[in-house]
Amino acid sequence: MIEEKATILVVDDEAMNIQIINNALSKDYHILAAISGEEALRVARRTKPDLILLDIVLPDISGHEVCRALKNDIETKHIPIIFVTSQNRTEDELKGLELGAVDYFRKPFVVPLLQVRVRNQIDLVVKTRALEKMAWVDGLTGISNRRHFDKKYEDACKYAQRNKRSICLLLIDIDYFKQYNDHYGHAKGDLVLREVAHELEAGAARPLDLVARYGGEEFVILLTDSSETEGALVAEKVREQIEMLAIPHEKSLIHQVVTVSIGVTTSPADGVKFDHDMLLNTADECLYEAKASGRNTIVSTDFRPTVTKE
């Protein structure tokens, strides 16, 4: 299996510097370039490079401003940044590191030294991702686990409040799953959990959507920049898709196939600070109401079903 090359974004307004770095690194990495701060932000947000080599002096906004903007963005905050600059003041280096850069070196740079420092950083990125995957993936279903959800949920709440956007939570529970396990056995139950996880991921497939196993037969979907109406549409889509799998469930009291109940709620979209735990509790209350309403249905804080599915 051929490993995909890591991507490095070089931000410098001097074409000669970009060419030197490209010649030094393009054999081992995929190189992107930007000649201004605003262009760097656009490219970074679109491509999510593995590493950014960033000059401080740029024609529009400074490299420090670029670094600050990237570190304040939920989509790019994880990207490591190395300042490569002719600025030789200690305070410039200190400021860059305080803003979140992982390294700093000065022009004119020595190519072998550049290659080694970049290689070390890319190796660290690869190892960190491997460890994160091990720590944040549910071993049974292959989707995110509760720990990963908790981290992403905290980040999403901060993003929503800072940018006056809303996030939507969907709590999903497999109907009569204990009865399924008792009747068919835990091995078959594990297969159902995997099938449901797969359908949930297919139904919430935008880059910032997160599907996680919340615990036991419960799952959670986190939708960033989504209204409650949009969340309810996703919920109905996945509810229908899981029912259409037609997985036999003789012990279900509503259908003879596996189904799910879903609770949906959304945070305020005006930047008002909200209680993170309360939002989860509201989604849980909606899920409880969906189960009490007959199951195989959705309940949101904007919508209460009047007809129980039979």
C-alpha positions in Angstrom: 0.0 0.0 0.0 1.5 3.4 -1.1 1.2 6.0 1.6 -0.3 9.4 0.5 2.1 12.3 0.6 1.6 14.8 3.4 0.5 18.3 2.2 2.5 21.4 3.1 1.2 25.0 2.6 4.0 27.5 2.0 3.0 31.1 2.7 5.5 33.7 1.4 5.2 36.8 -0.9 8.6 36.1 -2.5 8.3 33.6 -5.4 12.0 32.7 -5.0 11.5 31.5 -1.5 8.5 29.4 -2.5 10.6 27.9 -5.3 13.5 27.1 -3.0 11.1 25.3 -0.5 9.3 23.5 -3.3 12.6 22.2 -4.7 13.7 21.1 -1.3 10.5 19.3 -0.3 8.4 18.4 -3.3 10.0 15.0 -3.7 8.5 13.9 -0.4 5.5 16.2 0.1 2.7 17.8 -1.8 3.4 21.5 -1.9 0.7 24.3 -2.0 1.6 28.0 -2.1 0.0 31.3 -1.1 1.5 34.8 -1.5 -0.8 36.7 0.9 -2.4 36.2 4.3 -5.9 36.2 3.0 -5.1 33.6 0.4 -3.4 31.5 3.0 -6.5 31.4 5.1 -8.7 30.5 2.1 -6.3 27.7 1.0 -5.9 26.3 4.6 -9.6 26.2 5.2 -10.3 24.5 1.9 -7.4 21.9 1.8 -6.6 21.3 5.6 -2.8 20.9 5.0 -0.7 18.8 7.3 1.7 21.6 8.0 2.0 25.3 7.2 5.3 27.2 6.6 4.4 30.8 7.3 6.2 34.1 6.7 5.5 36.9 9.1 5.7 39.9 6.7 3.0 39.6 4.1 1.4 42.2 1.8 -2.0 42.3 3.4 -2.2 40.9 6.9 0.8 39.7 9.0 1.7 36.1 9.5 0.9 36.5 13.2 -2.7 37.5 12.3 -2.9 34.5 10.0 -1.7 32.2 12.8 -4.2 33.7 15.2 -7.1 33.3 12.8 -6.2 29.7 12.0 -5.9 28.8 15.7 -9.3 30.4 16.4 -11.0 28.3 13.7 -12.4 24.9 14.7 -11.5 23.6 11.2 -7.8 24.6 11.2 -6.8 24.9 14.8 -5.1 21.5 14.7 -2.8 22.3 11.8 0.9 22.8 13.0 2.5 26.1 11.9 6.2 26.8 11.5 7.2 30.4 11.0 9.9 30.8 8.4 10.9 34.5 8.4 13.7 37.1 8.0 12.4 38.7 11.2 15.2 38.3 13.8 13.9 39.9 16.9 13.4 37.7 19.9 10.0 39.3 20.5 8.8 38.2 17.0 9.8 34.6 17.7 8.2 34.7 21.2 4.9 36.1 19.8 4.8 33.4 17.1 5.2 30.6 19.6 2.7 32.2 22.0 0.2 32.2 19.2 0.5 28.5 18.8 3.3 27.9 16.3 5.3 24.7 16.8 8.6 26.0 15.5 10.4 29.2 14.2 13.4 29.6 12.0 15.0 32.4 10.2 15.8 33.2 6.5 18.1 32.7 4.8 17.5 29.0 5.8 19.7 26.1 5.3 17.9 23.5 3.1 19.1 20.4 4.9 18.0 21.9 8.2 14.6 22.9 6.7 14.1 19.3 5.5 14.9 17.7 8.8 12.7 20.1 10.8 9.8 19.6 8.4 10.3 15.8 8.4 10.3 15.7 12.2 7.1 17.7 12.4 5.3 15.6 9.8 6.4 12.4 11.6 4.9 13.9 14.8 1.6 14.7 13.0 1.4 11.1 11.7 2.1 9.6 15.1 -0.3 12.0 16.8 -3.1 11.1 14.4 -2.5 7.4 14.9 -2.7 7.8 18.7 -5.8 9.9 18.5 -7.5 7.4 16.3 -6.8 4.6 18.8 -8.0 6.8 21.7 -11.1 8.3 20.0 -12.5 5.4 18.0 -15.1 2.9 19.3 -13.6 -0.5 18.9 -16.9 -2.2 18.0 -18.4 0.1 15.5 -15.4 2.0 14.1 -17.0 5.4 14.7 -16.1 8.0 17.3 -16.4 7.1 20.9 -17.9 9.1 23.8 -14.5 10.6 24.6 -14.1 12.0 21.1 -17.6 13.3 21.1 -17.1 15.1 24.4 -14.0 16.9 23.0 -15.6 17.8 19.7 -18.8 18.9 21.5 -16.9 21.3 23.7 -15.1 22.8 20.6 -18.4 23.1 18.7 -20.1 24.9 21.6 -17.3 27.4 21.8 -17.4 27.8 18.0 -21.2 28.4 18.0 -21.0 31.0 20.7 -18.1 32.8 19.2 -19.5 32.9 15.7 -23.2 33.3 16.6 -24.0 30.0 14.9 -26.1 27.1 16.1 -25.3 23.4 16.7 -27.8 20.6 16.6 -27.7 17.4 18.7 -29.4 14.1 17.8 -29.6 11.4 20.4 -30.5 8.0 19.0 -31.5 4.8 20.8 -32.1 1.4 19.2 -35.7 0.3 20.1 -36.0 -2.7 22.3 -32.3 -3.6 21.9 -32.1 -5.6 25.2 -34.9 -7.8 23.9 -33.0 -8.2 20.6 -29.8 -9.3 22.5 -31.7 -11.7 24.7 -33.4 -13.3 21.7 -30.7 -13.3 19.1 -27.6 -13.2 21.2 -24.9 -10.6 21.7 -22.9 -11.5 18.5 -26.0 -10.6 16.4 -26.5 -7.5 18.6 -23.0 -6.4 17.8 -23.7 -6.7 14.1 -26.8 -4.5 14.5 -24.7 -1.8 16.3 -22.3 -1.8 13.4 -25.1 -1.6 10.8 -26.8 1.3 12.7 -23.5 3.1 13.0 -22.9 2.8 9.3 -26.3 4.2 8.4 -25.9 7.1 10.8 -22.5 8.0 9.2 -24.1 7.9 5.8 -26.9 10.2 6.9 -24.6 12.8 8.5 -21.8 13.0 6.0 -20.8 16.7 5.9 -17.1 17.4 6.9 -18.0 18.8 10.3 -20.7 16.4 11.2 -19.8 13.9 13.9 -21.4 10.5 14.6 -20.4 8.8 17.9 -21.4 5.9 20.0 -22.7 7.5 23.2 -22.9 4.3 25.2 -24.5 0.9 24.9 -27.1 1.1 22.1 -27.2 4.9 22.2 -25.6 7.1 19.5 -25.2 10.8 19.1 -24.9 13.0 16.0 -23.4 16.5 16.3 -24.3 18.9 13.5 -22.4 22.2 13.3 -24.1 25.2 11.6 -27.5 23.4 11.5 -31.0 24.6 12.4 -33.4 22.4 14.3 -35.4 21.9 11.1 -32.2 20.6 9.3 -31.5 18.4 12.3 -35.0 16.9 12.2 -34.6 16.2 8.5 -31.4 14.3 9.1 -33.0 12.5 12.0 -36.0 11.4 9.8 -33.6 10.4 7.1 -31.6 8.1 9.3 -34.6 6.7 11.1 -36.1 5.8 7.7 -32.9 4.3 6.4 -32.4 2.1 9.5 -36.0 0.8 9.3 -35.5 0.1 5.6 -32.5 -2.2 6.5 -35.3 -4.6 7.5 -33.2 -6.4 10.1 -35.6 -8.9 11.7 -36.6 -8.2 15.3 -39.2 -10.6 16.4 -39.3 -9.2 20.0 -39.9 -5.6 19.0 -43.3 -4.4 20.3 -43.9 -2.0 17.4 -42.4 -3.6 14.3 -40.8 -6.9 13.3 -37.6 -5.0 12.3 -34.9 -3.0 14.0 -35.9 0.7 14.5 -34.6 3.7 16.3 -36.0 6.6 18.3 -34.4 10.0 18.1 -34.4 13.2 20.2 -33.3 16.5 18.5 -32.4 19.9 20.0 -30.5 23.0 18.9 -28.5 25.7 20.6 -29.4 29.4 20.2 -28.1 31.0 17.0 -27.5 34.5 18.4 -24.3 33.9 20.3 -26.1 33.8 23.7 -24.1 31.6 26.1 -25.9 28.4 26.7 -25.4 25.5 29.2 -23.7 22.6 27.4 -25.0 20.0 29.8 -28.5 21.5 29.6 -28.5 21.1 25.8 -27.6 17.5 26.1 -30.3 17.0 28.8 -32.9 18.6 26.4 -31.9 16.2 23.7 -32.2 13.3 26.1 -35.7 14.5 27.2 -36.7 14.6 23.6 -35.4 11.1 23.1 -37.4 9.9 26.2 -40.5 11.5 24.7 -39.9 9.8 21.4 -39.7 6.4 23.1 -42.8 7.2 25.2 -44.7 8.2 22.1 -44.4 4.7 20.6 -40.8 4.6 19.4 -39.6 4.5 15.8 -40.1 8.3 15.7 -38.3 11.6 16.3 -39.1 14.3 18.7 -37.5 17.8 18.7 -37.9 20.8 20.8 -39.7 22.4 17.9 -41.9 19.4 17.0 -43.9 16.9 19.0 -45.6 14.1 17.1 -49.3 13.7 17.4 -49.5 10.3 15.8 -47.6 7.3 17.2 -46.1 5.0 14.6 -47.7 1.5 14.7 
